[in-house]
Each structure stands twice: as C-alpha cells, then as structure tokens.
Amino acid sequence: WDSLIFSKGVFTFDQGSMLGVFGAMPLEEWLWFIDHTTLASIVTLAVMRPQADDVLAASLRSPLRQHSPADKGAAMGLAALSTTGFWLTSQILMAAPGADEHLLFLGVLMGFMPPVLALQWWFGGNVFRQRPGEMLSAIAAVSVYVLALDQLALSKGIWHLNPDYTTGLNLLGVSIEQILVYTLTTVLVVQTNV
C-alpha cells in the first residue's frame, strides 16, 4: 500500500536528499519500516513490564474461540472499515482523474490497516484488555515521536504531502491521514509485541 501511495504522488520526496529509489519508494522509506517497528518494539517492551507468571499463563491458556462481545464488535467494525476502504480506493483508482482523489490516502489506510488490526483483536483482545494503560502509553509515546519526525521532514522539504490526495482535515497542523498512518502502524507493532 505504501508503494501505491508513492506511485500515485500522494507523497513525493526530494531525490537529492535520498540514497536511492527501489520501486516507487526511496530506500529511506524501506528502512523506516525497520526503524519504526524496532522503536515501537523497544518502547513497548520497556513500558510493558513482564506480568506475573500465573497471570500471563492464564491469559495464554484462554481459548482463542472465546471472544467478548467487545472483541467481536471491534473485529467486525474493523472488517467493515476495511471493506469500505478497499471499495473507496478502487472507485478512486478507476474514476476519471481528479474524481474524489482527496480521499485516496484515507481510502488506502482504511483498506489495508484494519484487516490486520481485526485479526489482532480477534485473537488477542483478551490479552490487550488486561493492560490498556501501558499499551496506550507505548502507542502515544511512539506515535507522537514519529509524527514529530515526519513534520520535521516535511518542514525541511525532504518529503512532500500532496494536499490533493488528503481530506484537508488536520489536528494542530498535522493531516488526519498522517496521524492515522503513524498511529495505526504503531498500534500494529505494539499489539504484536503484547
């Protein structure tokens, strides 16, 4: 999905600031996957102190088939978001140029992130609910940090986010799509580590 975003020009970059390009993306973007995953993993493991053996063992023994209504609701809601995202993205990609392109970045995020989140909640919701404060702390710390780095890169002209492909919604000057891409990526890594 990241390659699709770059190939459509949602994100562009200063080629003079990059080591090279592989596919539609700069090598630094490929390395960023490793960096973001490693950072989120380290922070998660630092924040989520090991549980007592009996509590951890009990959570691991609980059958995967037993889901709370909240887990089922989260998984079904995420599946619906994903379906909507895939539909929206396909409609934009097949439409005439300019038609609803401002929804492309959001549609791609909705299509590709929720399926993994839904699977995580379906199989691990019982574990995630046990320590929500620590999980949210790890997610917030990493998300704020990577968003600050992204804003720095944008302000220095290293990256460029094409406003034609965003909704125009922002929070404190940061587009909602940027917030979603970095926060949801962090959520994926944190939940994987939990």
Backbone as CSV, one residue per row, in Angstrom:
resi,resn,N_x,N_y,N_z,CA_x,CA_y,CA_z,C_x,C_y,C_z
1,TRP,0.823,-1.199,0.000,0.000,0.000,0.000,0.857,1.249,0.000
2,ASP,2.002,1.194,0.650,2.895,2.356,0.672,3.412,2.657,-0.730
3,SER,3.716,1.619,-1.479,4.185,1.801,-2.855,3.087,2.446,-3.711
4,LEU,1.837,2.053,-3.483,0.716,2.662,-4.201,0.637,4.151,-3.893
5,ILE,0.775,4.498,-2.623,0.718,5.902,-2.209,1.809,6.715,-2.907
6,PHE,3.015,6.186,-2.926,4.122,6.894,-3.568,3.944,6.956,-5.080
7,SER,3.511,5.847,-5.691,3.375,5.824,-7.152,2.294,6.787,-7.636
8,LYS,1.291,7.056,-6.804,0.224,7.991,-7.180,0.587,9.441,-6.871
9,GLY,1.708,9.666,-6.189,2.138,11.034,-5.898,1.545,11.625,-4.639
10,VAL,0.959,10.782,-3.775,0.449,11.285,-2.506,1.610,11.854,-1.701
11,PHE,2.683,11.074,-1.622,3.937,11.543,-1.046,4.946,11.653,-2.177
12,THR,5.697,12.732,-2.186,6.831,12.855,-3.081,8.025,13.220,-2.216
13,PHE,9.194,13.202,-2.780,10.394,13.440,-1.997,11.452,14.108,-2.844
14,ASP,12.367,14.764,-2.161,13.489,15.420,-2.807,14.527,14.353,-3.127
15,GLN,14.680,14.026,-4.415,15.589,12.946,-4.787,17.030,13.240,-4.382
16,GLY,17.384,14.510,-4.274,18.734,14.864,-3.858,18.999,14.541,-2.394
17,SER,17.937,14.341,-1.619,18.076,14.009,-0.198,18.043,12.504,0.062
18,MET,17.878,11.717,-0.980,17.699,10.283,-0.820,18.919,9.518,-1.330
19,LEU,19.123,8.331,-0.761,20.214,7.462,-1.209,19.894,6.829,-2.558
20,GLY,18.631,6.527,-2.766,18.203,5.889,-3.995,16.747,5.520,-3.901
21,VAL,16.251,4.891,-4.956,14.842,4.523,-5.018,14.734,3.049,-5.380
22,PHE,13.826,2.351,-4.711,13.525,0.965,-5.037,12.023,0.893,-5.239
23,GLY,11.591,0.528,-6.436,10.179,0.597,-6.761,9.800,2.067,-6.859
24,ALA,8.717,2.437,-6.232,8.288,3.836,-6.245,8.772,4.597,-5.017
25,MET,9.478,3.886,-4.113,9.813,4.500,-2.823,11.319,4.664,-2.637
26,PRO,11.686,5.723,-1.904,13.101,5.889,-1.581,13.570,4.794,-0.613
27,LEU,14.846,4.486,-0.653,15.396,3.465,0.242,15.141,3.828,1.704
28,GLU,15.147,5.113,2.006,14.906,5.548,3.380,13.522,5.148,3.876
29,GLU,12.554,5.111,2.982,11.210,4.674,3.372,11.225,3.184,3.709
30,TRP,11.952,2.406,2.950,12.089,0.976,3.249,12.764,0.793,4.608
31,LEU,13.796,1.581,4.863,14.487,1.489,6.151,13.597,1.964,7.296
32,TRP,12.699,2.907,6.989,11.794,3.423,8.010,10.912,2.317,8.585
33,PHE,10.508,1.345,7.744,9.701,0.226,8.235,10.433,-0.487,9.371
34,ILE,11.711,-0.711,9.164,12.524,-1.385,10.189,12.673,-0.490,11.409
35,ASP,12.983,0.791,11.179,13.188,1.720,12.292,11.942,1.886,13.149
36,HIS,10.803,2.106,12.517,9.553,2.324,13.254,9.178,1.070,14.046
37,THR,9.312,-0.086,13.406,8.995,-1.345,14.081,9.920,-1.571,15.273
38,THR,11.201,-1.325,15.082,12.172,-1.519,16.167,11.909,-0.556,17.314
39,LEU,11.692,0.717,17.007,11.419,1.717,18.042,10.166,1.352,18.831
40,ALA,9.073,1.038,18.128,7.825,0.696,18.817,7.990,-0.567,19.654
41,SER,8.767,-1.514,19.184,9.001,-2.745,19.944,9.789,-2.464,21.217
42,ILE,10.828,-1.660,21.108,11.650,-1.327,22.277,10.822,-0.588,23.322
43,VAL,10.059,0.402,22.886,9.242,1.174,23.829,8.187,0.272,24.473
44,THR,7.552,-0.575,23.680,6.536,-1.479,24.225,7.132,-2.397,25.285
45,LEU,8.262,-2.993,24.974,8.887,-3.912,25.923,9.379,-3.188,27.169
46,ALA,9.766,-1.923,27.032,10.193,-1.147,28.200,9.007,-0.759,29.081
47,VAL,7.881,-0.412,28.450,6.700,0.030,29.194,5.923,-1.148,29.777
48,MET,5.831,-2.218,29.011,5.043,-3.383,29.426,5.937,-4.330,30.226
49,ARG,6.095,-4.042,31.476,6.905,-4.900,32.337,6.290,-6.300,32.343
50,PRO,7.113,-7.320,32.459,6.566,-8.690,32.434,5.506,-8.891,33.511
51,GLN,4.458,-9.622,33.151,3.400,-9.953,34.099,3.861,-11.102,34.989
52,ALA,3.175,-11.246,36.092,3.422,-12.420,36.935,3.116,-13.656,36.106
53,ASP,3.893,-14.707,36.322,3.747,-15.912,35.503,2.332,-16.466,35.502
54,ASP,1.635,-16.429,36.639,0.301,-17.001,36.691,-0.708,-16.197,35.868
55,VAL,-0.580,-14.858,35.860,-1.496,-14.017,35.082,-1.241,-14.221,33.590
56,LEU,0.036,-14.239,33.210,0.379,-14.432,31.803,-0.065,-15.817,31.334
57,ALA,0.200,-16.822,32.152,-0.189,-18.191,31.777,-1.699,-18.301,31.614
58,ALA,-2.452,-17.673,32.487,-3.918,-17.724,32.392,-4.406,-17.062,31.106
59,SER,-3.791,-15.937,30.736,-4.229,-15.255,29.517,-3.869,-16.063,28.280
60,LEU,-2.757,-16.781,28.320,-2.361,-17.584,27.177,-3.174,-18.865,27.075
61,ARG,-3.680,-19.368,28.205,-4.483,-20.586,28.201,-5.909,-20.338,27.739
62,SER,-6.371,-19.099,27.836,-7.768,-18.848,27.475,-7.973,-19.195,26.003
63,PRO,-9.001,-19.972,25.711,-9.221,-20.434,24.334,-9.418,-19.263,23.382
64,LEU,-8.858,-19.410,22.203,-8.990,-18.350,21.204,-10.431,-18.225,20.722
65,ARG,-11.223,-19.273,20.871,-12.605,-19.218,20.402,-13.499,-18.388,21.317
66,GLN,-13.054,-18.114,22.537,-13.874,-17.328,23.462,-13.568,-15.848,23.278
67,HIS,-14.511,-15.152,22.687,-14.340,-13.729,22.427,-15.416,-12.961,23.167
68,SER,-15.028,-11.850,23.729,-16.019,-10.994,24.370,-16.821,-10.295,23.275
69,PRO,-17.998,-9.784,23.610,-18.751,-9.011,22.625,-17.950,-7.819,22.108
70,ALA,-17.108,-7.219,22.967,-16.284,-6.081,22.533,-15.274,-6.514,21.478
71,ASP,-14.664,-7.697,21.671,-13.703,-8.201,20.686,-14.382,-8.458,19.346
72,LYS,-15.548,-9.085,19.406,-16.291,-9.362,18.176,-16.687,-8.062,17.490
73,GLY,-17.158,-7.110,18.278,-17.559,-5.819,17.716,-16.385,-5.084,17.087
74,ALA,-15.234,-5.104,17.775,-14.043,-4.441,17.238,-13.617,-5.093,15.938
75,ALA,-13.576,-6.418,15.905,-13.161,-7.135,14.701,-14.125,-6.876,13.544
76,MET,-15.445,-6.906,13.826,-16.421,-6.680,12.762,-16.389,-5.228,12.280
77,GLY,-16.229,-4.285,13.213,-16.133,-2.880,12.823,-14.915,-2.619,11.958
78,LEU,-13.785,-3.221,12.327,-12.565,-3.060,11.540,-12.704,-3.714,10.168
79,ALA,-13.384,-4.852,10.103,-13.618,-5.509,8.814,-14.496,-4.626,7.923
80,ALA,-15.490,-3.973,8.514,-16.352,-3.063,7.743,-15.554,-1.863,7.238
81,LEU,-14.684,-1.322,8.091,-13.821,-0.207,7.664,-12.945,-0.626,6.498
82,SER,-12.401,-1.817,6.581,-11.523,-2.307,5.527,-12.278,-2.465,4.210
83,THR,-13.451,-3.038,4.282,-14.267,-3.208,3.078,-14.571,-1.850,2.455
84,THR,-14.948,-0.897,3.282,-15.219,0.462,2.803,-13.964,1.068,2.180
85,GLY,-12.821,0.883,2.833,-11.567,1.426,2.319,-11.184,0.846,0.976
86,PHE,-11.313,-0.487,0.819,-10.997,-1.114,-0.468,-11.945,-0.620,-1.550
87,TRP,-13.237,-0.517,-1.218,-14.215,-0.032,-2.190,-13.882,1.400,-2.595
88,LEU,-13.625,2.252,-1.609,-13.316,3.654,-1.881,-12.063,3.786,-2.745
89,THR,-11.016,3.057,-2.386,-9.766,3.120,-3.149,-9.981,2.641,-4.579
90,SER,-10.699,1.543,-4.760,-10.929,1.035,-6.120,-11.747,2.025,-6.936
91,GLN,-12.739,2.664,-6.318,-13.552,3.650,-7.034,-12.705,4.842,-7.483
92,ILE,-11.814,5.284,-6.622,-10.961,6.433,-6.955,-9.975,6.052,-8.056
93,LEU,-9.376,4.878,-7.956,-8.380,4.460,-8.940,-8.998,4.226,-10.314
94,MET,-10.281,3.818,-10.355,-10.941,3.567,-11.629,-11.667,4.792,-12.180
95,ALA,-11.793,5.841,-11.371,-12.529,7.034,-11.797,-11.661,7.910,-12.693
96,ALA,-12.303,8.889,-13.262,-11.577,9.871,-14.071,-10.622,10.646,-13.168
97,PRO,-9.479,11.066,-13.698,-8.526,11.830,-12.881,-9.205,13.021,-12.209
98,GLY,-8.909,13.193,-10.936,-9.460,14.305,-10.169,-10.715,13.956,-9.383
99,ALA,-11.373,12.846,-9.736,-12.623,12.485,-9.063,-12.334,11.900,-7.686
100,ASP,-12.720,12.605,-6.674,-12.582,12.161,-5.281,-11.160,11.780,-4.878
101,GLU,-10.157,12.310,-5.579,-8.772,11.967,-5.251,-8.391,12.392,-3.839
102,HIS,-9.113,13.359,-3.287,-8.806,13.817,-1.928,-9.064,12.725,-0.880
103,LEU,-9.710,11.645,-1.274,-9.980,10.536,-0.357,-9.040,9.345,-0.559
104,LEU,-8.083,9.462,-1.496,-7.231,8.315,-1.815,-6.395,7.852,-0.630
105,PHE,-5.676,8.742,0.018,-4.805,8.356,1.131,-5.642,7.725,2.242
106,LEU,-6.766,8.334,2.587,-7.646,7.799,3.629,-8.205,6.435,3.220
107,GLY,-8.621,6.297,1.964,-9.163,5.020,1.485,-8.139,3.904,1.559
108,VAL,-6.904,4.198,1.180,-5.845,3.189,1.242,-5.589,2.789,2.697
109,LEU,-5.536,3.765,3.593,-5.341,3.448,5.012,-6.478,2.591,5.547
110,MET,-7.701,2.925,5.178,-8.870,2.172,5.640,-8.883,0.760,5.068
111,GLY,-8.360,0.593,3.878,-8.359,-0.721,3.252,-7.307,-1.659,3.800
112,PHE,-6.124,-1.137,4.074,-5.012,-2.023,4.383,-4.696,-2.206,5.862
113,MET,-4.990,-1.249,6.710,-4.664,-1.379,8.131,-5.697,-2.200,8.925
114,PRO,-6.992,-1.942,8.778,-7.988,-2.637,9.605,-7.993,-4.159,9.536
115,PRO,-7.681,-4.816,8.399,-7.714,-6.284,8.439,-6.731,-6.864,9.459
116,VAL,-5.547,-6.290,9.530,-4.560,-6.795,10.481,-4.998,-6.462,11.909
117,LEU,-5.502,-5.249,12.110,-6.000,-4.876,13.432,-7.147,-5.790,13.862
118,ALA,-8.037,-6.120,12.922,-9.165,-7.009,13.238,-8.667,-8.390,13.655
119,LEU,-7.706,-8.926,12.928,-7.147,-10.229,13.298,-6.489,-10.175,14.670
120,GLN,-5.763,-9.102,14.947,-5.130,-8.971,16.256,-6.174,-8.946,17.367
121,TRP,-7.263,-8.209,17.172,-8.293,-8.142,18.202,-9.058,-9.454,18.311
122,TRP,-9.241,-10.141,17.193,-9.965,-11.398,17.235,-9.196,-12.428,18.067
123,PHE,-7.883,-12.478,17.873,-7.083,-13.479,18.566,-6.465,-12.996,19.870
124,GLY,-6.304,-11.672,20.040,-5.598,-11.192,21.222,-6.327,-10.185,22.073
125,GLY,-7.595,-9.946,21.792,-8.343,-8.946,22.550,-8.322,-9.191,24.046
126,ASN,-8.382,-10.461,24.449,-8.372,-10.769,25.881,-7.049,-10.359,26.529
127,VAL,-5.963,-10.421,25.788,-4.660,-10.005,26.309,-4.548,-8.473,26.310
128,PHE,-5.018,-7.826,25.243,-4.912,-6.367,25.139,-5.696,-5.659,26.242
129,ARG,-6.865,-6.225,26.600,-7.710,-5.589,27.613,-7.106,-5.654,29.014
130,GLN,-6.141,-6.524,29.239,-5.576,-6.672,30.575,-4.694,-5.507,30.990
131,ARG,-4.075,-4.847,30.044,-3.121,-3.788,30.388,-3.277,-2.581,29.452
132,PRO,-4.464,-1.999,29.395,-4.710,-0.925,28.427,-3.876,0.326,28.668
133,GLY,-3.650,0.685,29.921,-2.885,1.901,30.208,-1.470,1.834,29.685
134,GLU,-0.840,0.696,29.886,0.535,0.537,29.401,0.577,0.503,27.874
135,MET,-0.384,-0.182,27.274,-0.430,-0.216,25.801,-0.624,1.183,25.232
136,LEU,-1.577,1.927,25.794,-1.838,3.274,25.292,-0.639,4.197,25.503
137,SER,0.088,4.015,26.602,1.295,4.818,26.846,2.338,4.560,25.776
138,ALA,2.560,3.299,25.448,3.538,2.950,24.409,3.109,3.502,23.058
139,ILE,1.829,3.347,22.731,1.306,3.841,21.449,1.456,5.354,21.361
140,ALA,1.068,6.054,22.418,1.146,7.522,22.409,2.582,8.013,22.295
141,ALA,3.489,7.436,23.071,4.882,7.891,23.064,5.509,7.736,21.681
142,VAL,5.341,6.580,21.082,5.955,6.332,19.771,5.267,7.162,18.686
143,SER,3.940,7.224,18.718,3.207,7.966,17.690,3.573,9.443,17.686
144,VAL,3.634,10.044,18.856,3.989,11.470,18.936,5.407,11.689,18.401
145,TYR,6.317,10.806,18.764,7.702,10.936,18.316,7.827,10.830,16.796
146,VAL,7.203,9.796,16.196,7.339,9.627,14.750,6.582,10.706,13.981
147,LEU,5.476,11.189,14.530,4.782,12.314,13.887,5.638,13.576,13.913
148,ALA,6.357,13.794,15.003,7.257,14.952,15.085,8.376,14.827,14.053
149,LEU,8.920,13.627,13.888,9.954,13.417,12.859,9.401,13.670,11.465
150,ASP,8.193,13.200,11.216,7.563,13.398,9.919,7.353,14.883,9.642
151,GLN,6.871,15.602,10.644,6.659,17.045,10.468,7.978,17.764,10.200
152,LEU,9.036,17.321,10.866,10.359,17.905,10.628,10.788,17.669,9.181
153,ALA,10.631,16.446,8.691,10.997,16.126,7.309,10.170,16.944,6.316
154,LEU,8.883,17.105,6.601,8.032,17.921,5.725,8.455,19.386,5.750
155,SER,8.780,19.892,6.931,9.171,21.305,7.039,10.507,21.589,6.364
156,LYS,11.378,20.580,6.282,12.685,20.738,5.635,12.624,20.463,4.139
157,GLY,11.459,20.084,3.634,11.302,19.825,2.207,11.836,18.480,1.756
158,ILE,12.110,17.591,2.706,12.592,16.257,2.349,11.431,15.434,1.782
159,TRP,10.275,15.501,2.440,9.043,14.871,1.999,8.061,15.955,1.600
160,HIS,7.132,15.579,0.756,6.049,16.488,0.379,4.762,15.676,0.380
161,LEU,3.772,16.165,1.075,2.458,15.522,1.093,1.542,16.333,0.189
162,ASN,1.065,15.720,-0.872,0.220,16.402,-1.844,-1.179,16.594,-1.252
163,PRO,-1.576,17.840,-1.003,-2.885,18.089,-0.391,-4.066,17.662,-1.266
164,ASP,-3.824,17.444,-2.565,-4.901,16.995,-3.449,-5.379,15.590,-3.097
165,TYR,-4.544,14.830,-2.371,-4.878,13.447,-2.038,-5.263,13.265,-0.575
166,THR,-5.496,14.350,0.124,-5.897,14.263,1.530,-7.247,14.949,1.730
167,THR,-7.879,14.644,2.829,-9.201,15.206,3.115,-9.140,16.686,3.470
168,GLY,-7.966,17.159,3.871,-7.830,18.534,4.325,-8.102,18.687,5.808
169,LEU,-8.529,17.609,6.465,-8.751,17.636,7.906,-7.407,17.533,8.609
170,ASN,-7.217,18.357,9.640,-5.959,18.274,10.377,-6.189,18.572,11.843
171,LEU,-5.206,18.179,12.626,-5.216,18.412,14.060,-3.880,19.056,14.397
172,LEU,-3.927,20.277,14.889,-2.721,21.032,15.221,-1.770,21.118,14.036
173,GLY,-2.311,21.276,12.836,-1.497,21.421,11.639,-0.991,20.122,11.036
174,VAL,-1.403,18.981,11.589,-0.981,17.676,11.074,-2.198,17.017,10.433
175,SER,-2.038,16.557,9.184,-3.192,15.970,8.489,-3.666,14.719,9.204
176,ILE,-4.954,14.493,9.137,-5.550,13.328,9.794,-4.966,12.037,9.224
177,GLU,-4.617,12.057,7.928,-4.034,10.867,7.307,-2.651,10.560,7.893
178,GLN,-1.846,11.599,8.140,-0.539,11.376,8.763,-0.708,10.814,10.169
179,ILE,-1.638,11.373,10.903,-1.885,10.885,12.262,-2.288,9.413,12.213
180,LEU,-3.189,9.071,11.298,-3.654,7.691,11.194,-2.545,6.739,10.768
181,VAL,-1.768,7.109,9.757,-0.753,6.173,9.256,0.291,5.873,10.326
182,TYR,0.735,6.868,11.067,1.767,6.616,12.071,1.196,5.989,13.338
183,THR,0.011,6.417,13.729,-0.587,5.849,14.942,-1.021,4.405,14.717
184,LEU,-1.673,4.131,13.589,-2.122,2.755,13.337,-0.940,1.803,13.143
185,THR,0.122,2.277,12.496,1.320,1.447,12.367,1.884,1.139,13.742
186,THR,1.914,2.134,14.621,2.401,1.911,15.986,1.504,0.932,16.729
187,VAL,0.188,1.068,16.565,-0.750,0.148,17.217,-0.469,-1.286,16.761
188,LEU,-0.258,-1.474,15.462,0.024,-2.815,14.940,1.254,-3.424,15.616
189,VAL,2.312,-2.626,15.737,3.557,-3.139,16.325,3.391,-3.380,17.825
190,VAL,2.772,-2.439,18.532,2.595,-2.587,19.974,1.761,-3.829,20.271
191,GLN,0.640,-4.007,19.579,-0.218,-5.170,19.827,0.488,-6.467,19.470
192,THR,1.324,-6.441,18.455,2.091,-7.637,18.102,3.044,-8.012,19.222
193,ASN,3.638,-7.017,19.852,4.592,-7.269,20.935,3.923,-7.684,22.238
194,VAL,2.676,-7.256,22.439,1.969,-7.592,23.668,1.639,-9.061,23.644
